[in-house]
Amino acid sequence: MSDLHIRCAAPTDIDAVLRFWRTAAEGTSISDDRDGVGRLVARDPEALLLAERDGVLVGTVIAGFDGWRCSAYRLAVAPGCRWQGIATALMEAAEQRFTALGGRRADAMVLEANERAHHTWAASGYHREDHWRRWVKPLRG
């Protein structure tokens, strides 16, 4: 993985990230637009981690920390680059960030139907907590 470079996203990366997610990420989020990603990058410039190989975006993860919880979102790897250690490298970078910020436990949002992702997260040491459920409410229409 010596040719893999992980860095924080900049505002100039937003359009490329959104295009990447359309092909590499499972599902969509209400915040998958220029305004949503722009707010993330502006509020926490180190949260959105990008993996690049030869200047090409091959993976992402959002490593968010709100002072209470460490949360991983949007772990995505380009379809042609999977099983090459990119997800592992991204999660290691995210966990290093969490530890540096004083985080005590990381959690991940993983789609129930994305069984391929379940194996990836389990291989990274994460486990499912069935006694919790996510409750959501859209704030705008």
Disulfide bonds with the S-S distance in Angstrom:
none
